[in-house]
Amino acid sequence: MKDEARKLPLSLVDLLLDAVLLVDTAGRVVYVNAACERIFGYSPDEIIGRSMIDFVAPEDRDRTLEEARIVMTGQPRIGFENRYVRKDGSLVPIMWSARWSEADQLRIGVARDITERKRAEELQAATYAVSEAAHDAVDLTSLFREIDQIIAKLVPLAGLAVATCTPGTSELTLSYERNLPELPSDMQTTFLKRYCSEAVLNGRPRTLSDDELLATRPGKAATDADQPYLVMPLIDQKEAVGALILKSRHGAGYSEKDRELLHFVSAQIATAIKRRQLTEELMQSARYDDLTGLPNRRLLHDRIRSALARSRGRGTRMAVLFIDIDGFKQVNDSLGHATGDRLLKKVAQRLKECLREEDTVARLGGDEFVVLVEDLGTPQDAVAIAEKVRSAIGEPVNVDKIALKAAASIGTAVYPEHGVEPEQLLRHADAAMYLDKKAKTGETSWDR
């Protein structure tokens, strides 16, 4: 009866879901219950007699030995966490409760597998990190860099690309890439259409191998290989936002748990990207003209102020050109506003083409444009630029199969001769433009 009583507790210990281990003063395991094999992957015979520290992840060994030393002084420890290397090589996070039996000269430890808790914490942290990245990012590129770093903390990541959908369509564009095979533009298009669009349209992840990725060039066939790439669709409220293309660090693809984690995070990422896109659209709308895409009045004033500061610092001149399209009202009245809008877009394009890349072309509204040029030598340089602009606008243009020839009235103002503040320069250039229009001389007016 006494023997049965002694055996009974150990048989009950085997029913526990947590692992129970007894470790002697030398650090060797002398007993494990049945749960140890489920948690660590080793049978009791493979663990008993070995040093317990051999199973601890190398990075956690020093602090684990320190905890064991504290326990052996008679101080129980509750909630200590470390990681163990399972038989298959994977890491398992463990939370320990341990105490010392002076009578038996044994350390008794109870180990709980906290993989699911850690996974939940990772998901929560990732969700918060993505939200913070979306809030702090100054643009989409910086958001993509943050997303890259966030994902790298969750799964074995060797490389990442982000493809985004053109608003209102399912057409994909490669917007970010790190450490993936370089693809010529023709291969990029094929890759995005063949693999990424498939994942986005189906709403399901898609795996592919290096060979499949490189076989996007016509005539090159894919071969059987490991599939280290995973395409994760990015969907926000049933709307396609884009796709993540991930390359596994181990070359053998991602586990089911990794995919579950990525599926959850991709939903947060899709929302973050969509919000950032909407923010940029609002910023674009607030600072750029909807019709022509040129800077609007607000952005023009900012650029004039910046140009004035540079000109003061360098001791150079700058000029503002005020441009009005002659007879534009008649185009609208006789040919319709749609034709008038297309004419304005043509004029905007010609203005950009005839000026330097660093010059600013802005639309104030209606048929009024402003050009900002820096680093002028003399006021007459502004006149030469204005005449160049007049010639460019005056070239015949085909709009809706109708040949039109636009003309412009132009007035200029030069810093510092005509003003030292944005409003002064704009008022002077505007007045000079009206003098030019009134005179109908076809010559630029800048100082009348």
RODO-2510 file (C-alpha; in nm, 4 decimals, decimal comma):
residues 448
     n   res          X          Y          Z
     1     m     0,0000     0,0000     0,0000
     2     k     0,2862     0,2336     0,0899
     3     d     0,4617     0,1527    -0,2406
     4     e     0,1453     0,2320    -0,4335
     5     a     0,1124     0,5633    -0,2480
     6     r     0,4672     0,6536    -0,3474
     7     k     0,4004     0,5731    -0,7150
     8     l     0,0645     0,7484    -0,7294
     9     p     0,1907     1,1102    -0,7287
    10     l     0,4320     1,0482    -1,0184
    11     s     0,1634     0,8835    -1,2293
    12     l    -0,0591     1,1836    -1,1683
    13     v     0,2247     1,4201    -1,2622
    14     d     0,2246     1,2608    -1,6075
    15     l    -0,1295     1,3926    -1,6542
    16     l    -0,0156     1,7527    -1,6172
    17     l    -0,0019     1,9682    -1,9309
    18     d     0,3029     2,1522    -1,7970
    19     a     0,6442     1,9864    -1,7937
    20     v     0,7943     1,8885    -1,4583
    21     l     1,1694     1,8345    -1,4231
    22     l     1,3968     1,7416    -1,1330
    23     v     1,7575     1,8597    -1,1608
    24     d     2,0424     1,7636    -0,9265
    25     t     2,3180     1,9841    -0,7846
    26     a     2,5360     1,9182    -1,0905
    27     g     2,2629     2,0469    -1,3202
    28     r     2,1750     1,7025    -1,4594
    29     v     1,8134     1,6046    -1,5221
    30     v     1,7049     1,3111    -1,3050
    31     y     1,3312     1,3059    -1,3789
    32     v     1,0862     1,4411    -1,6388
    33     n     0,7135     1,3866    -1,6763
    34     a     0,5348     1,2936    -1,9982
    35     a     0,4628     1,6546    -2,0979
    36     c     0,8348     1,7158    -2,1526
    37     e     0,8336     1,5178    -2,4759
    38     r     0,5377     1,7153    -2,6101
    39     i     0,6972     2,0493    -2,5247
    40     f     1,0652     1,9830    -2,5992
    41     g     1,0418     1,7015    -2,8526
    42     y     1,2807     1,4721    -2,6640
    43     s     1,1799     1,1440    -2,5011
    44     p     1,2533     1,1032    -2,1261
    45     d     1,5468     0,8727    -2,2076
    46     e     1,6998     1,1460    -2,4274
    47     i     1,6790     1,4053    -2,1493
    48     i     1,7492     1,2194    -1,8246
    49     g     2,1177     1,2208    -1,7342
    50     r     2,2021     1,5210    -1,9519
    51     s     2,2818     1,8711    -1,8327
    52     m     1,9706     2,0828    -1,8494
    53     i     2,1625     2,3860    -1,9748
    54     d     2,2443     2,1933    -2,2953
    55     f     1,8834     2,2368    -2,4061
    56     v     1,8692     2,6127    -2,3402
    57     a     1,9085     2,8560    -2,6308
    58     p     2,2728     2,9762    -2,6278
    59     e     2,1691     3,3417    -2,5914
    60     d     1,9724     3,2597    -2,2733
    61     r     2,2215     3,0333    -2,0957
    62     d     2,4028     3,2866    -1,8765
    63     r     2,0889     3,4321    -1,7215
    64     t     1,9373     3,0817    -1,6874
    65     l     2,2407     2,9654    -1,4871
    66     e     2,2083     3,2753    -1,2681
    67     e     1,8414     3,1947    -1,2019
    68     a     1,9337     2,8349    -1,1134
    69     r     2,1949     2,9632    -0,8685
    70     i     1,9352     3,1851    -0,6981
    71     v     1,6884     2,8945    -0,6705
    72     m     1,9544     2,6738    -0,5109
    73     t     2,0037     2,9340    -0,2364
    74     g     1,6467     2,8604    -0,1277
    75     q     1,4674     3,1444    -0,3066
    76     p     1,1723     3,0196    -0,5147
    77     r     1,1408     3,1765    -0,8604
    78     i     0,8091     3,2304    -1,0366
    79     g     0,7579     3,3523    -1,3931
    80     f     1,1164     3,3309    -1,5221
    81     e     1,1179     3,3134    -1,9029
    82     n     1,3749     3,1704    -2,1395
    83     r     1,3921     2,9713    -2,4633
    84     y     1,4747     2,6073    -2,5254
    85     v     1,5923     2,4380    -2,8423
    86     r     1,3511     2,1649    -2,9437
    87     k     1,4691     1,8409    -3,1004
    88     d     1,3688     1,9714    -3,4453
    89     g     1,5882     2,2794    -3,3940
    90     s     1,3060     2,5252    -3,3365
    91     l     1,2920     2,7500    -3,0325
    92     v     1,0159     2,7199    -2,7744
    93     p     0,9547     2,9996    -2,5210
    94     i     0,9137     2,8692    -2,1664
    95     m     0,7916     3,0230    -1,8415
    96     w     0,9371     2,8565    -1,5335
    97     s     0,8385     2,8215    -1,1712
    98     a     1,1136     2,6572    -0,9639
    99     r     1,2180     2,5899    -0,6066
   100     w     1,4902     2,4019    -0,4208
   101     s     1,4422     2,0891    -0,2067
   102     e     1,7150     2,0912     0,0538
   103     a     1,6168     1,7468     0,1790
   104     d     1,6378     1,5884    -0,1672
   105     q     1,9141     1,8161    -0,2977
   106     l     1,7061     1,8664    -0,6120
   107     r     1,5789     2,1634    -0,8076
   108     i     1,2110     2,1183    -0,9000
   109     g     1,0959     2,3099    -1,2049
   110     v     0,7578     2,3420    -1,3731
   111     a     0,7790     2,4568    -1,7365
   112     r     0,4908     2,6044    -1,9333
   113     d     0,4990     2,6420    -2,3111
   114     i     0,4050     3,0084    -2,3717
   115     t     0,4276     2,9982    -2,7510
   116     e     0,0676     3,1091    -2,7998
   117     r     0,0998     3,3884    -2,5462
   118     k     0,4178     3,5111    -2,7131
   119     r     0,2488     3,4941    -3,0511
   120     a    -0,0415     3,7013    -2,9203
   121     e     0,2051     3,9531    -2,7776
   122     e     0,3862     3,9666    -3,1112
   123     l     0,0590     4,0299    -3,2926
   124     q    -0,0342     4,3045    -3,0502
   125     a     0,3102     4,4625    -3,0764
   126     a     0,3054     4,4365    -3,4566
   127     t    -0,0390     4,5959    -3,4735
   128     y     0,0784     4,8823    -3,2561
   129     a     0,4027     4,9189    -3,4542
   130     v     0,2186     4,9324    -3,7883
   131     s    -0,0238     5,1894    -3,6478
   132     e     0,2634     5,4009    -3,5174
   133     a     0,4492     5,3707    -3,8479
   134     a     0,1420     5,4850    -4,0397
   135     h     0,1088     5,7835    -3,8076
   136     d     0,4770     5,8843    -3,8104
   137     a     0,5707     5,8118    -4,1733
   138     v     0,6322     6,1231    -4,3814
   139     d     0,5516     5,9384    -4,7027
   140     l     0,4790     5,5921    -4,8417
   141     t     0,8466     5,5048    -4,8901
   142     s     0,9266     5,5643    -4,5235
   143     l     0,6170     5,3625    -4,4287
   144     f     0,7393     5,0704    -4,6428
   145     r     1,0807     5,0804    -4,4712
   146     e     0,9132     5,0639    -4,1304
   147     i     0,6924     4,7747    -4,2439
   148     d     1,0054     4,5927    -4,3632
   149     q     1,1612     4,6230    -4,0162
   150     i     0,8396     4,5201    -3,8398
   151     i     0,7992     4,2024    -4,0477
   152     a     1,1673     4,1129    -4,0007
   153     k     1,1026     4,0907    -3,6248
   154     l     0,8137     3,8478    -3,6766
   155     v     0,9320     3,5976    -3,9381
   156     p     1,2648     3,4932    -4,0971
   157     l     1,2887     3,7635    -4,3642
   158     a     1,5714     3,7913    -4,6171
   159     g     1,4052     4,0372    -4,8548
   160     l     1,0815     4,2252    -4,9096
   161     a     0,8960     4,4066    -5,1853
   162     v     0,5705     4,6003    -5,1763
   163     a     0,3474     4,6295    -5,4823
   164     t     0,0626     4,8801    -5,4677
   165     c    -0,2548     4,9046    -5,6729
   166     t    -0,3192     5,2095    -5,8843
   167     p    -0,6181     5,3809    -5,7169
   168     g    -0,9450     5,2622    -5,8667
   169     t    -0,7827     4,9695    -6,0501
   170     s    -0,6172     4,6351    -5,9776
   171     e    -0,3042     4,7319    -6,1744
   172     l     0,0068     4,6788    -5,9604
   173     t     0,3240     4,8860    -5,9417
   174     l     0,6422     4,7834    -5,7586
   175     s     0,6712     5,0584    -5,4965
   176     y     0,9418     4,9216    -5,2641
   177     e     1,2067     4,6505    -5,2876
   178     r     1,4900     4,5215    -5,0692
   179     n     1,7194     4,2295    -5,1389
   180     l     1,5142     4,0571    -5,4086
   181     p     1,6505     3,9500    -5,7487
   182     e     1,6764     4,2492    -5,9806
   183     l     1,4246     4,2249    -6,2607
   184     p     1,4284     4,4348    -6,5795
   185     s     1,1163     4,6448    -6,6282
   186     d     0,9631     4,3964    -6,8741
   187     m     1,0100     4,1109    -6,6252
   188     q     0,8693     4,3222    -6,3423
   189     t     0,5494     4,3744    -6,5386
   190     t     0,5170     4,0026    -6,6130
   191     f     0,5952     3,9083    -6,2533
   192     l     0,3385     4,1497    -6,1119
   193     k     0,0684     4,0382    -6,3540
   194     r     0,1391     3,6654    -6,3300
   195     y     0,1918     3,6159    -5,9585
   196     c     0,1004     3,9244    -5,7568
   197     s    -0,2226     4,0053    -5,9402
   198     e    -0,3292     3,6415    -5,9020
   199     a    -0,2847     3,6606    -5,5252
   200     v    -0,4630     3,9964    -5,5018
   201     l    -0,7580     3,8931    -5,7192
   202     n    -0,7998     3,5586    -5,5388
   203     g    -0,7374     3,7076    -5,1962
   204     r    -0,5073     3,4131    -5,1155
   205     p    -0,1298     3,3918    -5,0556
   206     r     0,0873     3,2547    -5,3361
   207     t     0,4248     3,0810    -5,2989
   208     l     0,6927     3,0716    -5,5665
   209     s     1,0530     2,9673    -5,6104
   210     d     1,3626     3,1514    -5,7324
   211     d     1,3254     2,9736    -6,0651
   212     e     0,9633     3,0822    -6,1007
   213     l     1,0617     3,4387    -6,0234
   214     l     1,3368     3,4402    -6,2838
   215     a     1,1246     3,2477    -6,5345
   216     t     0,9061     3,5522    -6,5859
   217     r     1,1229     3,6279    -6,8878
   218     p     0,9540     3,4684    -7,1913
   219     g     1,1143     3,1447    -7,3030
   220     k     1,2680     3,0567    -6,9679
   221     a     1,1023     2,7684    -6,7841
   222     a     1,0727     2,7200    -6,4106
   223     t     1,2144     2,4106    -6,2392
   224     d     1,1147     2,2285    -5,9234
   225     a     1,2742     2,3960    -5,6235
   226     d     1,2104     2,5157    -5,2723
   227     q     0,9651     2,8018    -5,2565
   228     p     1,1232     3,0752    -5,0437
   229     y     0,8924     3,3483    -5,1753
   230     l     0,5482     3,4277    -5,0437
   231     v     0,3073     3,6765    -5,2010
   232     m     0,0600     3,8086    -4,9437
   233     p    -0,2391     4,0065    -5,0770
   234     l    -0,3114     4,3366    -4,9056
   235     i    -0,6860     4,3875    -4,8725
   236     d    -0,8577     4,6676    -4,6806
   237     q    -1,2348     4,6352    -4,6381
   238     k    -1,2601     4,4164    -4,9500
   239     e    -1,0614     4,6705    -5,1540
   240     a    -0,7325     4,5595    -5,3107
   241     v    -0,4454     4,7749    -5,1858
   242     g    -0,1508     4,5729    -5,3156
   243     a     0,0708     4,2804    -5,2183
   244     l     0,3729     4,1944    -5,0052
   245     i     0,6446     3,9804    -5,1654
   246     l     0,8527     3,8152    -4,8919
   247     k     1,1684     3,6091    -4,9266
   248     s     1,2344     3,3572    -4,6490
   249     r     1,5735     3,3688    -4,4812
   250     h     1,5946     2,9891    -4,4677
   251     g     1,5133     2,9272    -4,8336
   252     a     1,2453     2,6669    -4,7621
   253     g     0,9432     2,8918    -4,7359
   254     y     0,7283     2,9939    -4,4441
   255     s     0,5598     2,7697    -4,1887
   256     e     0,1856     2,7608    -4,1367
   257     k     0,2254     2,9621    -3,8157
   258     d     0,4307     3,2229    -4,0006
   259     r     0,1586     3,2483    -4,2629
   260     e    -0,1107     3,2911    -4,0001
   261     l     0,0915     3,5702    -3,8436
   262     l     0,1543     3,7359    -4,1805
   263     h    -0,2134     3,7058    -4,2725
   264     f    -0,3079     3,8980    -3,9588
   265     v    -0,0369     4,1607    -4,0002
   266     s    -0,1074     4,2089    -4,3724
   267     a    -0,4577     4,3294    -4,2867
   268     q    -0,3101     4,5959    -4,0572
   269     i    -0,0531     4,6886    -4,3212
   270     a    -0,3204     4,7230    -4,5903
   271     t    -0,5143     4,9630    -4,3682
   272     a    -0,1982     5,1616    -4,2908
   273     i    -0,1045     5,1909    -4,6595
   274     k    -0,4564     5,2944    -4,7553
   275     r    -0,4615     5,5635    -4,4875
   276     r    -0,1203     5,6917    -4,5951
   277     q    -0,2356     5,7021    -4,9581
   278     l    -0,5453     5,9004    -4,8592
   279     t    -0,3288     6,1389    -4,6565
   280     e    -0,0971     6,1938    -4,9523
   281     e    -0,3943     6,2472    -5,1820
   282     l    -0,5268     6,5141    -4,9448
   283     m    -0,1831     6,6749    -4,9248
   284     q    -0,1557     6,6635    -5,3036
   285     s    -0,4990     6,8198    -5,3395
   286     a    -0,4126     7,0911    -5,0868
   287     r    -0,0902     7,1930    -5,2621
   288     y    -0,1378     7,0993    -5,6275
   289     d    -0,3872     7,1896    -5,8972
   290     d    -0,6289     6,9041    -5,9685
   291     l    -0,6469     6,9685    -6,3438
   292     t    -0,2826     7,0197    -6,4394
   293     g    -0,0967     6,8702    -6,1434
   294     l     0,1002     7,1954    -6,1117
   295     p     0,1672     7,3619    -5,7752
   296     n    -0,1295     7,5735    -5,6653
   297     r    -0,1340     7,9227    -5,5128
   298     r    -0,0506     7,7973    -5,1636
   299     l     0,2531     7,5970    -5,2691
   300     l     0,3656     7,8773    -5,5024
   301     h     0,3774     8,1229    -5,2114
   302     d     0,5859     7,8749    -5,0093
   303     r     0,8306     7,8346    -5,2960
   304     i     0,8570     8,2085    -5,3566
   305     r     0,9389     8,2614    -4,9882
   306     s     1,2060     7,9895    -5,0032
   307     a     1,3493     8,1332    -5,3267
   308     l     1,3639     8,4820    -5,1729
   309     a     1,5574     8,3470    -4,8751
   310     r     1,8073     8,1783    -5,1071
   311     s     1,8413     8,4885    -5,3255
   312     r     1,9060     8,7082    -5,0213
   313     g     2,1681     8,4672    -4,8948
   314     r     2,3450     8,4393    -5,2307
   315     g     2,2950     8,7986    -5,3408
   316     t     2,1287     8,6892    -5,6671
   317     r     1,8165     8,7886    -5,8583
   318     m     1,4988     8,5918    -5,9099
   319     a     1,1887     8,6590    -6,1172
   320     v     0,8162     8,5931    -6,1121
   321     l     0,6317     8,5676    -6,4455
   322     f     0,2534     8,6159    -6,4470
   323     i     0,0914     8,4514    -6,7528
   324     d    -0,2633     8,4853    -6,8835
   325     i    -0,3916     8,2934    -7,1890
   326     d    -0,5479     8,5395    -7,4332
   327     g    -0,8946     8,4593    -7,5608
   328     f    -0,9374     8,1562    -7,3388
   329     k    -1,2971     8,2507    -7,2566
   330     q    -1,3850     8,2255    -7,6246
   331     v    -1,2403     7,8724    -7,6373
   332     n    -1,4587     7,7713    -7,3432
   333     d    -1,7683     7,9387    -7,4877
   334     s    -1,7333     7,8066    -7,8422
   335     l    -1,5723     7,4641    -7,7930
   336     g    -1,6822     7,3740    -7,4409
   337     h    -1,5167     7,3552    -7,1006
   338     a    -1,3797     7,0048    -7,1628
   339     t    -1,1802     7,1327    -7,4606
   340     g    -1,0725     7,4354    -7,2570
   341     d    -0,9467     7,2083    -6,9791
   342     r    -0,7461     7,0013    -7,2251
   343     l    -0,5944     7,3192    -7,3689
   344     l    -0,4875     7,4282    -7,0202
   345     k    -0,3211     7,0905    -6,9638
   346     k    -0,1329     7,1286    -7,2932
   347     v    -0,0194     7,4779    -7,1920
   348     a     0,0960     7,3478    -6,8532
   349     q     0,2983     7,0748    -7,0222
   350     r     0,4624     7,3205    -7,2609
   351     l     0,5536     7,5529    -6,9773
   352     k     0,7296     7,2709    -6,7945
   353     e     0,9090     7,1580    -7,1095
   354     c     1,0492     7,5002    -7,1983
   355     l     1,1864     7,5739    -6,8508
   356     r     1,4526     7,4231    -6,6307
   357     e     1,3688     7,1371    -6,3975
   358     e     1,4417     7,3527    -6,0934
   359     d     1,2026     7,6290    -6,2064
   360     t     0,8480     7,6331    -6,0692
   361     v     0,5385     7,6456    -6,2890
   362     a     0,2154     7,7028    -6,0948
   363     r    -0,1497     7,7490    -6,1850
   364     l    -0,3426     8,0080    -5,9878
   365     g    -0,6773     7,9151    -6,1379
   366     g    -0,8678     7,9694    -6,4615
   367     d    -0,6183     8,0540    -6,7362
   368     e    -0,3606     8,2172    -6,5060
   369     f    -0,0161     8,0649    -6,4569
   370     v     0,2913     8,1830    -6,2679
   371     v     0,6538     8,0915    -6,3337
   372     l     0,9279     8,1279    -6,0718
   373     v     1,2925     8,1354    -6,1854
   374     e     1,6054     8,1838    -5,9752
   375     d     1,9708     8,2788    -6,0272
   376     l     1,9185     8,5571    -6,2815
   377     g     2,2027     8,7859    -6,3859
   378     t     2,0071     9,0954    -6,4914
   379     p     1,6399     9,1972    -6,5162
   380     q     1,6645     9,1514    -6,8920
   381     d     1,7211     8,7787    -6,8343
   382     a     1,3617     8,7627    -6,7112
   383     v     1,2439     8,9231    -7,0359
   384     a     1,4312     8,6607    -7,2385
   385     i     1,2712     8,3811    -7,0380
   386     a     0,9272     8,5373    -7,0819
   387     e     0,9712     8,5555    -7,4582
   388     k     1,0765     8,1908    -7,4611
   389     v     0,7581     8,1071    -7,2708
   390     r     0,5490     8,3173    -7,5091
   391     s     0,6914     8,1308    -7,8095
   392     a     0,6288     7,7909    -7,6509
   393     i     0,2659     7,8746    -7,5742
   394     g     0,2161     8,0221    -7,9206
   395     e     0,3052     7,7010    -8,1033
   396     p    -0,0066     7,5432    -8,2633
   397     v    -0,1620     7,2703    -8,0516
   398     n    -0,4065     6,9942    -8,1461
   399     v    -0,6928     6,9595    -7,8981
   400     d    -0,9769     6,7175    -7,9721
   401     k    -0,8640     6,7108    -8,3385
   402     i    -0,8963     7,0898    -8,3503
   403     a    -0,5874     7,2955    -8,4305
   404     l    -0,5606     7,5824    -8,1825
   405     k    -0,3017     7,8543    -8,1521
   406     a    -0,2837     8,0045    -7,8067
   407     a    -0,1339     8,3401    -7,7202
   408     a    -0,0243     8,4756    -7,3855
   409     s     0,0024     8,8053    -7,2057
   410     i     0,3017     8,8006    -6,9729
   411     g     0,4230     9,0323    -6,7003
   412     t     0,7374     8,9891    -6,4959
   413     a     0,8732     9,1123    -6,1655
   414     v     1,2352     9,0824    -6,0560
   415     y     1,3781     9,0634    -5,7050
   416     p     1,5008     9,2981    -5,5645
   417     e     1,4099     9,5654    -5,8218
   418     h     1,0316     9,5183    -5,8008
   419     g     0,9797     9,3838    -5,4515
   420     v     1,1270     9,1876    -5,1643
   421     e     0,8138     9,0005    -5,0523
   422     p     0,6036     8,7396    -5,2399
   423     e     0,2928     8,9611    -5,2487
   424     q     0,4892     9,2571    -5,3869
   425     l     0,6393     9,0523    -5,6684
   426     l     0,3083     8,8889    -5,7609
   427     r     0,1241     9,2228    -5,7628
   428     h     0,3894     9,3817    -5,9822
   429     a     0,3940     9,0895    -6,2270
   430     d     0,0124     9,0854    -6,2393
   431     a    -0,0014     9,4593    -6,3142
   432     a     0,2657     9,4217    -6,5811
   433     m     0,0686     9,1359    -6,7405
   434     y    -0,2426     9,3569    -6,7684
   435     l    -0,0347     9,6304    -6,9280
   436     d     0,0942     9,3765    -7,1791
   437     k    -0,2591     9,2563    -7,2529
   438     k    -0,3871     9,6132    -7,2882
   439     a    -0,1040     9,7242    -7,5120
   440     k    -0,1373     9,4148    -7,7312
   441     t     0,2150     9,4798    -7,8476
   442     g     0,3169     9,1160    -7,8251
   443     e     0,6114     9,2249    -7,6134
   444     t     0,6735     9,1362    -7,2539
   445     s     0,6023     9,4052    -6,9979
   446     w     0,7956     9,3896    -6,6744
   447     d     0,8669     9,7492    -6,5748
   448     r     0,5987     9,9933    -6,6866
***
